[in-house]
Amino acid sequence: MLICMRTTIILPDGLAEEARQRARESGRTFTSLVIEGLRQVLRESDMPVTVERLPVHGSPSDRPLVDISDRDALAAVLDADGLR
């Protein structure tokens, strides 16, 4: 028996529209296109991946250095500066 999970994904508008258009052009559903893409990414995940570290911004004498990949640290600095 096939069991499916219903889930929500958040996509940029342009990407979602491009995917819907591709699905229409190929006579497929948006869901089937997403499934195929996920399967392809998961197959490729066995290959070694080089992850480039995001740069750290700021100046120790002026502002705290923040690794922009650290969501909590970035939020704390934005809150402190009143930017959020």
N, C-alpha and C positions, 0 to 999 in steps of 0.2 A: 504494500500500500504506500502511495506517495503522500508524504506529509509536507505541507508548505507552511512557511512562516510569513506572516504579513508584517512588514516593517516600513518605516519611513526613512527616506534618505533626503538630505538637503543638498541640492545641486545649484550651481550658478545658473541663472536663467538662460544664458546663451548656450551653455553646455547641454542643458535639458532640451532646449528647442532643437539644437543640432542633432541630438540623439533621437528625438521624436521624428524629425525629418528623415533621418537615415532609416529608421524603422519603417516609416511609411513607404519610402522609395523601394525598399526591399521586400515589402509585403509582410512585414513582421510586426510583432507587438513591441512596445517600449520595454516591457518586462523581459521578453526573450533576448533583446539586445543587451540589457543590463546583466542578465544571467551569463550570456556568452562572454561578456567583458570580464566579469568577476572570475569565471572559470579560467580564462586566459591569464589573468594576473596571478591567480593562485598556482597555476602550472609553472609560471615563470618565477615564482617566489622561491623555488628550489635553487635558482641560480644565484651566485654571490652578488650582493648589491653593495655598492659603495655609497655611503651616505655622507654628504658634505655638511659639516657643521655650519649652522647659521652664524653670522658675525655677531659679535658683542659690541654694543654701541654705548657711548657715553665717555665721560672723562672722570677719573678718580678725584680730581681736585674740584670739579665743577658739579657733576651729578653722579649718582650711583651708576656703575656699569650694570647693564641688564642684558641677560641672554634672552633674545626675543623668542626663543623656543620654549622658555619657561613661562607658561601662561600666568601662573600665580604671581611670580616676581614682576612680570610686566604690568599686571593689573595693579599691584601695590604701588609701583612708581607712577602710573597714570593717575591713580587716586590721589597720591601725595601732591602731584602737580596740578590737580584740578582739571586734567585733560579728559577725563571720562565722565 
